[in-house]
Amino acid sequence: MLNEETSKQSSIARLMADLRSAKVELLIAQCAADRLRLHYSVADIVSFGEGQALKGAIASANALCRFFGALEEQMKRAERQK
């Protein structure tokens, strides 16, 4: 029983560290997107950017949006239950 509790606490600590790392990585990605947005028009990015790179970036952004949208919904449900 003590082993299970220690394992759970370890898993929670790992989750918290992973969340902090993800936050930093997401801020870096947001800064990169802001640099593009501030320096180039959408038309120029679409016209001159590599299509495959843009499609990959869009797919990644969409996946992040779905994931964090699901987290947001779960948080709202948890708040309503309080």
PyMOL Python script that loads the backbone (N, CA, C, O; Angstrom):
from pymol import cmd

cmd.read_pdbstr("""\
ATOM      1  N   MET A   1       0.823  -1.185   0.000  1.00  0.00           N
ATOM      2  CA  MET A   1       0.000   0.000   0.000  1.00  0.00           C
ATOM      3  C   MET A   1       0.875   1.260   0.000  1.00  0.00           C
ATOM      4  O   MET A   1       0.594   2.211  -0.729  1.00  0.00           O
ATOM      5  N   LEU A   2       1.914   1.265   0.803  1.00  0.00           N
ATOM      6  CA  LEU A   2       2.831   2.387   0.847  1.00  0.00           C
ATOM      7  C   LEU A   2       3.536   2.555  -0.497  1.00  0.00           C
ATOM      8  O   LEU A   2       3.776   3.676  -0.947  1.00  0.00           O
ATOM      9  N   ASN A   3       3.863   1.436  -1.127  1.00  0.00           N
ATOM     10  CA  ASN A   3       4.505   1.451  -2.435  1.00  0.00           C
ATOM     11  C   ASN A   3       3.601   2.096  -3.490  1.00  0.00           C
ATOM     12  O   ASN A   3       4.071   2.859  -4.334  1.00  0.00           O
ATOM     13  N   GLU A   4       2.306   1.786  -3.435  1.00  0.00           N
ATOM     14  CA  GLU A   4       1.347   2.367  -4.374  1.00  0.00           C
ATOM     15  C   GLU A   4       1.241   3.878  -4.184  1.00  0.00           C
ATOM     16  O   GLU A   4       1.183   4.628  -5.158  1.00  0.00           O
ATOM     17  N   GLU A   5       1.216   4.319  -2.934  1.00  0.00           N
ATOM     18  CA  GLU A   5       1.124   5.744  -2.641  1.00  0.00           C
ATOM     19  C   GLU A   5       2.371   6.482  -3.122  1.00  0.00           C
ATOM     20  O   GLU A   5       2.277   7.572  -3.687  1.00  0.00           O
ATOM     21  N   THR A   6       3.525   5.889  -2.896  1.00  0.00           N
ATOM     22  CA  THR A   6       4.783   6.482  -3.350  1.00  0.00           C
ATOM     23  C   THR A   6       4.812   6.565  -4.868  1.00  0.00           C
ATOM     24  O   THR A   6       5.256   7.564  -5.433  1.00  0.00           O
ATOM     25  N   SER A   7       4.342   5.522  -5.519  1.00  0.00           N
ATOM     26  CA  SER A   7       4.295   5.498  -6.980  1.00  0.00           C
ATOM     27  C   SER A   7       3.345   6.568  -7.514  1.00  0.00           C
ATOM     28  O   SER A   7       3.642   7.229  -8.508  1.00  0.00           O
ATOM     29  N   LYS A   8       2.200   6.734  -6.847  1.00  0.00           N
ATOM     30  CA  LYS A   8       1.234   7.750  -7.267  1.00  0.00           C
ATOM     31  C   LYS A   8       1.822   9.144  -7.097  1.00  0.00           C
ATOM     32  O   LYS A   8       1.685   9.989  -7.981  1.00  0.00           O
ATOM     33  N   GLN A   9       2.471   9.387  -5.972  1.00  0.00           N
ATOM     34  CA  GLN A   9       3.091  10.696  -5.736  1.00  0.00           C
ATOM     35  C   GLN A   9       4.183  10.972  -6.761  1.00  0.00           C
ATOM     36  O   GLN A   9       4.341  12.104  -7.220  1.00  0.00           O
ATOM     37  N   SER A  10       4.927   9.949  -7.112  1.00  0.00           N
ATOM     38  CA  SER A  10       5.976  10.085  -8.117  1.00  0.00           C
ATOM     39  C   SER A  10       5.374  10.412  -9.486  1.00  0.00           C
ATOM     40  O   SER A  10       5.908  11.238 -10.227  1.00  0.00           O
ATOM     41  N   SER A  11       4.272   9.762  -9.809  1.00  0.00           N
ATOM     42  CA  SER A  11       3.596  10.022 -11.078  1.00  0.00           C
ATOM     43  C   SER A  11       3.051  11.444 -11.132  1.00  0.00           C
ATOM     44  O   SER A  11       3.124  12.102 -12.169  1.00  0.00           O
ATOM     45  N   ILE A  12       2.508  11.912 -10.024  1.00  0.00           N
ATOM     46  CA  ILE A  12       1.976  13.286  -9.965  1.00  0.00           C
ATOM     47  C   ILE A  12       3.110  14.292 -10.110  1.00  0.00           C
ATOM     48  O   ILE A  12       2.964  15.291 -10.814  1.00  0.00           O
ATOM     49  N   ALA A  13       4.235  14.039  -9.452  1.00  0.00           N
ATOM     50  CA  ALA A  13       5.392  14.934  -9.565  1.00  0.00           C
ATOM     51  C   ALA A  13       5.895  14.979 -11.004  1.00  0.00           C
ATOM     52  O   ALA A  13       6.256  16.046 -11.501  1.00  0.00           O
ATOM     53  N   ARG A  14       5.920  13.826 -11.679  1.00  0.00           N
ATOM     54  CA  ARG A  14       6.348  13.762 -13.080  1.00  0.00           C
ATOM     55  C   ARG A  14       5.377  14.527 -13.973  1.00  0.00           C
ATOM     56  O   ARG A  14       5.793  15.228 -14.895  1.00  0.00           O
ATOM     57  N   LEU A  15       4.082  14.389 -13.697  1.00  0.00           N
ATOM     58  CA  LEU A  15       3.060  15.117 -14.450  1.00  0.00           C
ATOM     59  C   LEU A  15       3.259  16.618 -14.313  1.00  0.00           C
ATOM     60  O   LEU A  15       3.211  17.346 -15.305  1.00  0.00           O
ATOM     61  N   MET A  16       3.481  17.081 -13.094  1.00  0.00           N
ATOM     62  CA  MET A  16       3.675  18.513 -12.859  1.00  0.00           C
ATOM     63  C   MET A  16       4.913  19.029 -13.595  1.00  0.00           C
ATOM     64  O   MET A  16       4.878  20.110 -14.184  1.00  0.00           O
ATOM     65  N   ALA A  17       5.993  18.272 -13.565  1.00  0.00           N
ATOM     66  CA  ALA A  17       7.219  18.672 -14.271  1.00  0.00           C
ATOM     67  C   ALA A  17       6.982  18.698 -15.780  1.00  0.00           C
ATOM     68  O   ALA A  17       7.446  19.608 -16.467  1.00  0.00           O
ATOM     69  N   ASP A  18       6.261  17.701 -16.295  1.00  0.00           N
ATOM     70  CA  ASP A  18       5.950  17.655 -17.726  1.00  0.00           C
ATOM     71  C   ASP A  18       5.071  18.834 -18.138  1.00  0.00           C
ATOM     72  O   ASP A  18       5.247  19.393 -19.221  1.00  0.00           O
ATOM     73  N   LEU A  19       4.126  19.211 -17.278  1.00  0.00           N
ATOM     74  CA  LEU A  19       3.279  20.369 -17.577  1.00  0.00           C
ATOM     75  C   LEU A  19       4.090  21.659 -17.625  1.00  0.00           C
ATOM     76  O   LEU A  19       3.875  22.498 -18.499  1.00  0.00           O
ATOM     77  N   ARG A  20       5.012  21.815 -16.697  1.00  0.00           N
ATOM     78  CA  ARG A  20       5.873  23.012 -16.708  1.00  0.00           C
ATOM     79  C   ARG A  20       6.723  23.049 -17.974  1.00  0.00           C
ATOM     80  O   ARG A  20       6.868  24.104 -18.593  1.00  0.00           O
ATOM     81  N   SER A  21       7.282  21.915 -18.359  1.00  0.00           N
ATOM     82  CA  SER A  21       8.092  21.849 -19.589  1.00  0.00           C
ATOM     83  C   SER A  21       7.246  22.152 -20.817  1.00  0.00           C
ATOM     84  O   SER A  21       7.677  22.880 -21.712  1.00  0.00           O
ATOM     85  N   ALA A  22       6.048  21.595 -20.857  1.00  0.00           N
ATOM     86  CA  ALA A  22       5.156  21.832 -21.995  1.00  0.00           C
ATOM     87  C   ALA A  22       4.789  23.305 -22.091  1.00  0.00           C
ATOM     88  O   ALA A  22       4.701  23.854 -23.189  1.00  0.00           O
ATOM     89  N   LYS A  23       4.574  23.945 -20.950  1.00  0.00           N
ATOM     90  CA  LYS A  23       4.237  25.372 -20.954  1.00  0.00           C
ATOM     91  C   LYS A  23       5.354  26.185 -21.598  1.00  0.00           C
ATOM     92  O   LYS A  23       5.088  27.069 -22.413  1.00  0.00           O
ATOM     93  N   VAL A  24       6.596  25.894 -21.242  1.00  0.00           N
ATOM     94  CA  VAL A  24       7.737  26.609 -21.815  1.00  0.00           C
ATOM     95  C   VAL A  24       7.831  26.338 -23.317  1.00  0.00           C
ATOM     96  O   VAL A  24       8.025  27.262 -24.107  1.00  0.00           O
ATOM     97  N   GLU A  25       7.694  25.083 -23.704  1.00  0.00           N
ATOM     98  CA  GLU A  25       7.777  24.734 -25.123  1.00  0.00           C
ATOM     99  C   GLU A  25       6.663  25.384 -25.928  1.00  0.00           C
ATOM    100  O   GLU A  25       6.886  25.811 -27.061  1.00  0.00           O
ATOM    101  N   LEU A  26       5.474  25.463 -25.359  1.00  0.00           N
ATOM    102  CA  LEU A  26       4.364  26.116 -26.052  1.00  0.00           C
ATOM    103  C   LEU A  26       4.597  27.620 -26.187  1.00  0.00           C
ATOM    104  O   LEU A  26       4.250  28.215 -27.208  1.00  0.00           O
ATOM    105  N   LEU A  27       5.182  28.233 -25.161  1.00  0.00           N
ATOM    106  CA  LEU A  27       5.508  29.659 -25.251  1.00  0.00           C
ATOM    107  C   LEU A  27       6.543  29.911 -26.344  1.00  0.00           C
ATOM    108  O   LEU A  27       6.458  30.910 -27.059  1.00  0.00           O
ATOM    109  N   ILE A  28       7.513  29.018 -26.479  1.00  0.00           N
ATOM    110  CA  ILE A  28       8.513  29.136 -27.545  1.00  0.00           C
ATOM    111  C   ILE A  28       7.837  29.039 -28.911  1.00  0.00           C
ATOM    112  O   ILE A  28       8.136  29.818 -29.815  1.00  0.00           O
ATOM    113  N   ALA A  29       6.922  28.075 -29.053  1.00  0.00           N
ATOM    114  CA  ALA A  29       6.202  27.926 -30.324  1.00  0.00           C
ATOM    115  C   ALA A  29       5.340  29.149 -30.610  1.00  0.00           C
ATOM    116  O   ALA A  29       5.246  29.595 -31.754  1.00  0.00           O
ATOM    117  N   GLN A  30       4.719  29.685 -29.581  1.00  0.00           N
ATOM    118  CA  GLN A  30       3.895  30.886 -29.763  1.00  0.00           C
ATOM    119  C   GLN A  30       4.759  32.068 -30.204  1.00  0.00           C
ATOM    120  O   GLN A  30       4.346  32.851 -31.059  1.00  0.00           O
ATOM    121  N   CYS A  31       5.944  32.200 -29.630  1.00  0.00           N
ATOM    122  CA  CYS A  31       6.859  33.276 -30.033  1.00  0.00           C
ATOM    123  C   CYS A  31       7.276  33.112 -31.494  1.00  0.00           C
ATOM    124  O   CYS A  31       7.356  34.096 -32.229  1.00  0.00           O
ATOM    125  N   ALA A  32       7.540  31.886 -31.914  1.00  0.00           N
ATOM    126  CA  ALA A  32       7.915  31.639 -33.310  1.00  0.00           C
ATOM    127  C   ALA A  32       6.771  32.026 -34.246  1.00  0.00           C
ATOM    128  O   ALA A  32       7.000  32.635 -35.290  1.00  0.00           O
ATOM    129  N   ALA A  33       5.556  31.677 -33.874  1.00  0.00           N
ATOM    130  CA  ALA A  33       4.394  32.035 -34.693  1.00  0.00           C
ATOM    131  C   ALA A  33       4.198  33.549 -34.711  1.00  0.00           C
ATOM    132  O   ALA A  33       3.860  34.117 -35.750  1.00  0.00           O
ATOM    133  N   ASP A  34       4.406  34.200 -33.579  1.00  0.00           N
ATOM    134  CA  ASP A  34       4.284  35.659 -33.522  1.00  0.00           C
ATOM    135  C   ASP A  34       5.324  36.345 -34.406  1.00  0.00           C
ATOM    136  O   ASP A  34       5.028  37.343 -35.063  1.00  0.00           O
ATOM    137  N   ARG A  35       6.554  35.799 -34.417  1.00  0.00           N
ATOM    138  CA  ARG A  35       7.585  36.372 -35.299  1.00  0.00           C
ATOM    139  C   ARG A  35       7.137  36.308 -36.751  1.00  0.00           C
ATOM    140  O   ARG A  35       7.262  37.287 -37.487  1.00  0.00           O
ATOM    141  N   LEU A  36       6.618  35.166 -37.160  1.00  0.00           N
ATOM    142  CA  LEU A  36       6.115  35.035 -38.537  1.00  0.00           C
ATOM    143  C   LEU A  36       4.990  36.027 -38.794  1.00  0.00           C
ATOM    144  O   LEU A  36       4.980  36.719 -39.812  1.00  0.00           O
ATOM    145  N   ARG A  37       4.051  36.089 -37.869  1.00  0.00           N
ATOM    146  CA  ARG A  37       2.886  36.951 -38.016  1.00  0.00           C
ATOM    147  C   ARG A  37       3.273  38.419 -38.116  1.00  0.00           C
ATOM    148  O   ARG A  37       2.677  39.173 -38.886  1.00  0.00           O
ATOM    149  N   LEU A  38       4.269  38.823 -37.340  1.00  0.00           N
ATOM    150  CA  LEU A  38       4.678  40.224 -37.319  1.00  0.00           C
ATOM    151  C   LEU A  38       5.533  40.625 -38.525  1.00  0.00           C
ATOM    152  O   LEU A  38       5.520  41.783 -38.942  1.00  0.00           O
ATOM    153  N   HIS A  39       6.277  39.661 -39.083  1.00  0.00           N
ATOM    154  CA  HIS A  39       7.190  39.985 -40.171  1.00  0.00           C
ATOM    155  C   HIS A  39       6.624  39.731 -41.570  1.00  0.00           C
ATOM    156  O   HIS A  39       7.094  40.322 -42.542  1.00  0.00           O
ATOM    157  N   TYR A  40       5.641  38.874 -41.676  1.00  0.00           N
ATOM    158  CA  TYR A  40       5.150  38.480 -42.998  1.00  0.00           C
ATOM    159  C   TYR A  40       3.627  38.493 -43.027  1.00  0.00           C
ATOM    160  O   TYR A  40       2.969  38.251 -42.015  1.00  0.00           O
ATOM    161  N   SER A  41       3.092  38.773 -44.181  1.00  0.00           N
ATOM    162  CA  SER A  41       1.638  38.707 -44.339  1.00  0.00           C
ATOM    163  C   SER A  41       1.228  37.245 -44.520  1.00  0.00           C
ATOM    164  O   SER A  41       2.036  36.402 -44.912  1.00  0.00           O
ATOM    165  N   VAL A  42      -0.023  36.968 -44.231  1.00  0.00           N
ATOM    166  CA  VAL A  42      -0.549  35.611 -44.436  1.00  0.00           C
ATOM    167  C   VAL A  42      -0.398  35.225 -45.906  1.00  0.00           C
ATOM    168  O   VAL A  42      -0.037  34.091 -46.223  1.00  0.00           O
ATOM    169  N   ALA A  43      -0.674  36.169 -46.795  1.00  0.00           N
ATOM    170  CA  ALA A  43      -0.567  35.900 -48.233  1.00  0.00           C
ATOM    171  C   ALA A  43       0.857  35.511 -48.616  1.00  0.00           C
ATOM    172  O   ALA A  43       1.056  34.586 -49.403  1.00  0.00           O
ATOM    173  N   ASP A  44       1.856  36.214 -48.062  1.00  0.00           N
ATOM    174  CA  ASP A  44       3.252  35.887 -48.372  1.00  0.00           C
ATOM    175  C   ASP A  44       3.643  34.522 -47.810  1.00  0.00           C
ATOM    176  O   ASP A  44       4.340  33.754 -48.472  1.00  0.00           O
ATOM    177  N   ILE A  45       3.202  34.223 -46.610  1.00  0.00           N
ATOM    178  CA  ILE A  45       3.519  32.915 -46.013  1.00  0.00           C
ATOM    179  C   ILE A  45       2.945  31.799 -46.865  1.00  0.00           C
ATOM    180  O   ILE A  45       3.615  30.799 -47.123  1.00  0.00           O
ATOM    181  N   VAL A  46       1.704  31.970 -47.304  1.00  0.00           N
ATOM    182  CA  VAL A  46       1.059  30.938 -48.124  1.00  0.00           C
ATOM    183  C   VAL A  46       1.723  30.858 -49.499  1.00  0.00           C
ATOM    184  O   VAL A  46       1.934  29.766 -50.026  1.00  0.00           O
ATOM    185  N   SER A  47       2.047  31.999 -50.072  1.00  0.00           N
ATOM    186  CA  SER A  47       2.627  32.025 -51.417  1.00  0.00           C
ATOM    187  C   SER A  47       4.043  31.473 -51.465  1.00  0.00           C
ATOM    188  O   SER A  47       4.390  30.731 -52.384  1.00  0.00           O
ATOM    189  N   PHE A  48       4.866  31.829 -50.480  1.00  0.00           N
ATOM    190  CA  PHE A  48       6.283  31.509 -50.554  1.00  0.00           C
ATOM    191  C   PHE A  48       6.741  30.432 -49.577  1.00  0.00           C
ATOM    192  O   PHE A  48       7.854  29.921 -49.700  1.00  0.00           O
ATOM    193  N   GLY A  49       5.915  30.087 -48.627  1.00  0.00           N
ATOM    194  CA  GLY A  49       6.282  29.041 -47.666  1.00  0.00           C
ATOM    195  C   GLY A  49       6.182  27.664 -48.296  1.00  0.00           C
ATOM    196  O   GLY A  49       5.461  27.458 -49.272  1.00  0.00           O
ATOM    197  N   GLU A  50       6.918  26.726 -47.718  1.00  0.00           N
ATOM    198  CA  GLU A  50       6.848  25.343 -48.200  1.00  0.00           C
ATOM    199  C   GLU A  50       5.498  24.753 -47.808  1.00  0.00           C
ATOM    200  O   GLU A  50       5.136  24.733 -46.631  1.00  0.00           O
ATOM    201  N   GLY A  51       4.771  24.283 -48.787  1.00  0.00           N
ATOM    202  CA  GLY A  51       3.431  23.754 -48.545  1.00  0.00           C
ATOM    203  C   GLY A  51       3.395  22.645 -47.508  1.00  0.00           C
ATOM    204  O   GLY A  51       2.531  22.638 -46.631  1.00  0.00           O
ATOM    205  N   GLN A  52       4.334  21.703 -47.606  1.00  0.00           N
ATOM    206  CA  GLN A  52       4.355  20.570 -46.667  1.00  0.00           C
ATOM    207  C   GLN A  52       4.659  21.055 -45.251  1.00  0.00           C
ATOM    208  O   GLN A  52       4.067  20.569 -44.288  1.00  0.00           O
ATOM    209  N   ALA A  53       5.575  22.007 -45.122  1.00  0.00           N
ATOM    210  CA  ALA A  53       5.905  22.543 -43.791  1.00  0.00           C
ATOM    211  C   ALA A  53       4.694  23.253 -43.204  1.00  0.00           C
ATOM    212  O   ALA A  53       4.393  23.101 -42.020  1.00  0.00           O
ATOM    213  N   LEU A  54       3.997  24.032 -44.035  1.00  0.00           N
ATOM    214  CA  LEU A  54       2.798  24.726 -43.555  1.00  0.00           C
ATOM    215  C   LEU A  54       1.710  23.739 -43.152  1.00  0.00           C
ATOM    216  O   LEU A  54       1.068  23.908 -42.115  1.00  0.00           O
ATOM    217  N   LYS A  55       1.504  22.715 -43.961  1.00  0.00           N
ATOM    218  CA  LYS A  55       0.484  21.708 -43.627  1.00  0.00           C
ATOM    219  C   LYS A  55       0.821  21.000 -42.329  1.00  0.00           C
ATOM    220  O   LYS A  55      -0.066  20.738 -41.516  1.00  0.00           O
ATOM    221  N   GLY A  56       2.102  20.686 -42.124  1.00  0.00           N
ATOM    222  CA  GLY A  56       2.523  20.045 -40.880  1.00  0.00           C
ATOM    223  C   GLY A  56       2.314  20.953 -39.678  1.00  0.00           C
ATOM    224  O   GLY A  56       1.848  20.511 -38.628  1.00  0.00           O
ATOM    225  N   ALA A  57       2.665  22.236 -39.842  1.00  0.00           N
ATOM    226  CA  ALA A  57       2.486  23.193 -38.749  1.00  0.00           C
ATOM    227  C   ALA A  57       1.010  23.373 -38.421  1.00  0.00           C
ATOM    228  O   ALA A  57       0.631  23.449 -37.252  1.00  0.00           O
ATOM    229  N   ILE A  58       0.187  23.438 -39.449  1.00  0.00           N
ATOM    230  CA  ILE A  58      -1.262  23.586 -39.244  1.00  0.00           C
ATOM    231  C   ILE A  58      -1.827  22.352 -38.552  1.00  0.00           C
ATOM    232  O   ILE A  58      -2.651  22.473 -37.645  1.00  0.00           O
ATOM    233  N   ALA A  59      -1.395  21.175 -38.967  1.00  0.00           N
ATOM    234  CA  ALA A  59      -1.865  19.941 -38.331  1.00  0.00           C
ATOM    235  C   ALA A  59      -1.463  19.907 -36.853  1.00  0.00           C
ATOM    236  O   ALA A  59      -2.253  19.504 -36.000  1.00  0.00           O
ATOM    237  N   SER A  60      -0.239  20.328 -36.558  1.00  0.00           N
ATOM    238  CA  SER A  60       0.223  20.359 -35.170  1.00  0.00           C
ATOM    239  C   SER A  60      -0.600  21.345 -34.349  1.00  0.00           C
ATOM    240  O   SER A  60      -1.022  21.040 -33.233  1.00  0.00           O
ATOM    241  N   ALA A  61      -0.823  22.527 -34.911  1.00  0.00           N
ATOM    242  CA  ALA A  61      -1.613  23.541 -34.201  1.00  0.00           C
ATOM    243  C   ALA A  61      -3.037  23.051 -33.957  1.00  0.00           C
ATOM    244  O   ALA A  61      -3.598  23.271 -32.884  1.00  0.00           O
ATOM    245  N   ASN A  62      -3.615  22.395 -34.945  1.00  0.00           N
ATOM    246  CA  ASN A  62      -4.977  21.870 -34.782  1.00  0.00           C
ATOM    247  C   ASN A  62      -5.029  20.785 -33.706  1.00  0.00           C
ATOM    248  O   ASN A  62      -5.968  20.741 -32.911  1.00  0.00           O
ATOM    249  N   ALA A  63      -4.025  19.917 -33.681  1.00  0.00           N
ATOM    250  CA  ALA A  63      -3.978  18.864 -32.657  1.00  0.00           C
ATOM    251  C   ALA A  63      -3.851  19.484 -31.261  1.00  0.00           C
ATOM    252  O   ALA A  63      -4.508  19.040 -30.319  1.00  0.00           O
ATOM    253  N   LEU A  64      -3.009  20.507 -31.133  1.00  0.00           N
ATOM    254  CA  LEU A  64      -2.875  21.192 -29.847  1.00  0.00           C
ATOM    255  C   LEU A  64      -4.182  21.849 -29.433  1.00  0.00           C
ATOM    256  O   LEU A  64      -4.576  21.800 -28.268  1.00  0.00           O
ATOM    257  N   CYS A  65      -4.845  22.459 -30.396  1.00  0.00           N
ATOM    258  CA  CYS A  65      -6.121  23.117 -30.102  1.00  0.00           C
ATOM    259  C   CYS A  65      -7.151  22.103 -29.597  1.00  0.00           C
ATOM    260  O   CYS A  65      -7.863  22.368 -28.628  1.00  0.00           O
ATOM    261  N   ARG A  66      -7.228  20.948 -30.255  1.00  0.00           N
ATOM    262  CA  ARG A  66      -8.179  19.915 -29.815  1.00  0.00           C
ATOM    263  C   ARG A  66      -7.836  19.411 -28.419  1.00  0.00           C
ATOM    264  O   ARG A  66      -8.722  19.254 -27.578  1.00  0.00           O
ATOM    265  N   PHE A  67      -6.553  19.156 -28.169  1.00  0.00           N
ATOM    266  CA  PHE A  67      -6.114  18.638 -26.873  1.00  0.00           C
ATOM    267  C   PHE A  67      -6.423  19.625 -25.756  1.00  0.00           C
ATOM    268  O   PHE A  67      -7.020  19.260 -24.743  1.00  0.00           O
ATOM    269  N   PHE A  68      -6.015  20.876 -25.944  1.00  0.00           N
ATOM    270  CA  PHE A  68      -6.241  21.857 -24.893  1.00  0.00           C
ATOM    271  C   PHE A  68      -7.709  22.247 -24.777  1.00  0.00           C
ATOM    272  O   PHE A  68      -8.156  22.641 -23.700  1.00  0.00           O
ATOM    273  N   GLY A  69      -8.456  22.144 -25.853  1.00  0.00           N
ATOM    274  CA  GLY A  69      -9.901  22.347 -25.783  1.00  0.00           C
ATOM    275  C   GLY A  69     -10.555  21.282 -24.915  1.00  0.00           C
ATOM    276  O   GLY A  69     -11.458  21.577 -24.132  1.00  0.00           O
ATOM    277  N   ALA A  70     -10.093  20.036 -25.060  1.00  0.00           N
ATOM    278  CA  ALA A  70     -10.622  18.946 -24.228  1.00  0.00           C
ATOM    279  C   ALA A  70     -10.271  19.178 -22.758  1.00  0.00           C
ATOM    280  O   ALA A  70     -11.097  18.946 -21.875  1.00  0.00           O
ATOM    281  N   LEU A  71      -9.050  19.633 -22.500  1.00  0.00           N
ATOM    282  CA  LEU A  71      -8.663  19.942 -21.117  1.00  0.00           C
ATOM    283  C   LEU A  71      -9.529  21.058 -20.550  1.00  0.00           C
ATOM    284  O   LEU A  71      -9.977  20.987 -19.406  1.00  0.00           O
ATOM    285  N   GLU A  72      -9.761  22.085 -21.356  1.00  0.00           N
ATOM    286  CA  GLU A  72     -10.583  23.209 -20.910  1.00  0.00           C
ATOM    287  C   GLU A  72     -12.000  22.757 -20.587  1.00  0.00           C
ATOM    288  O   GLU A  72     -12.567  23.174 -19.577  1.00  0.00           O
ATOM    289  N   GLU A  73     -12.572  21.916 -21.427  1.00  0.00           N
ATOM    290  CA  GLU A  73     -13.916  21.403 -21.165  1.00  0.00           C
ATOM    291  C   GLU A  73     -13.966  20.605 -19.868  1.00  0.00           C
ATOM    292  O   GLU A  73     -14.896  20.756 -19.076  1.00  0.00           O
ATOM    293  N   GLN A  74     -12.967  19.759 -19.653  1.00  0.00           N
ATOM    294  CA  GLN A  74     -12.917  18.962 -18.423  1.00  0.00           C
ATOM    295  C   GLN A  74     -12.790  19.867 -17.201  1.00  0.00           C
ATOM    296  O   GLN A  74     -13.414  19.610 -16.172  1.00  0.00           O
ATOM    297  N   MET A  75     -11.986  20.925 -17.309  1.00  0.00           N
ATOM    298  CA  MET A  75     -11.842  21.866 -16.195  1.00  0.00           C
ATOM    299  C   MET A  75     -13.163  22.572 -15.908  1.00  0.00           C
ATOM    300  O   MET A  75     -13.521  22.767 -14.746  1.00  0.00           O
ATOM    301  N   LYS A  76     -13.891  22.957 -16.953  1.00  0.00           N
ATOM    302  CA  LYS A  76     -15.188  23.610 -16.768  1.00  0.00           C
ATOM    303  C   LYS A  76     -16.172  22.673 -16.075  1.00  0.00           C
ATOM    304  O   LYS A  76     -16.911  23.089 -15.182  1.00  0.00           O
ATOM    305  N   ARG A  77     -16.177  21.393 -16.494  1.00  0.00           N
ATOM    306  CA  ARG A  77     -17.059  20.408 -15.849  1.00  0.00           C
ATOM    307  C   ARG A  77     -16.712  20.260 -14.383  1.00  0.00           C
ATOM    308  O   ARG A  77     -17.596  20.206 -13.528  1.00  0.00           O
ATOM    309  N   ALA A  78     -15.426  20.194 -14.096  1.00  0.00           N
ATOM    310  CA  ALA A  78     -14.982  20.036 -12.698  1.00  0.00           C
ATOM    311  C   ALA A  78     -15.399  21.250 -11.867  1.00  0.00           C
ATOM    312  O   ALA A  78     -15.812  21.105 -10.717  1.00  0.00           O
ATOM    313  N   GLU A  79     -15.291  22.443 -12.449  1.00  0.00           N
ATOM    314  CA  GLU A  79     -15.699  23.672 -11.738  1.00  0.00           C
ATOM    315  C   GLU A  79     -17.207  23.675 -11.462  1.00  0.00           C
ATOM    316  O   GLU A  79     -17.637  24.072 -10.379  1.00  0.00           O
ATOM    317  N   ARG A  80     -18.005  23.235 -12.433  1.00  0.00           N
ATOM    318  CA  ARG A  80     -19.457  23.208 -12.246  1.00  0.00           C
ATOM    319  C   ARG A  80     -19.869  22.230 -11.166  1.00  0.00           C
ATOM    320  O   ARG A  80     -20.885  22.430 -10.501  1.00  0.00           O
ATOM    321  N   GLN A  81     -19.094  21.177 -10.983  1.00  0.00           N
ATOM    322  CA  GLN A  81     -19.424  20.153  -9.981  1.00  0.00           C
ATOM    323  C   GLN A  81     -19.072  20.602  -8.561  1.00  0.00           C
ATOM    324  O   GLN A  81     -19.507  19.983  -7.590  1.00  0.00           O
ATOM    325  N   LYS A  82     -18.297  21.663  -8.438  1.00  0.00           N
ATOM    326  CA  LYS A  82     -17.904  22.136  -7.095  1.00  0.00           C
ATOM    327  C   LYS A  82     -19.044  22.831  -6.406  1.00  0.00           C
ATOM    328  O   LYS A  82     -18.893  23.290  -5.273  1.00  0.00           O
TER     329      LYS A  82
END
""", "prot")
cmd.dss("prot")
cmd.show_as("cartoon", "prot")
cmd.util.cbc("prot")
cmd.orient("prot")
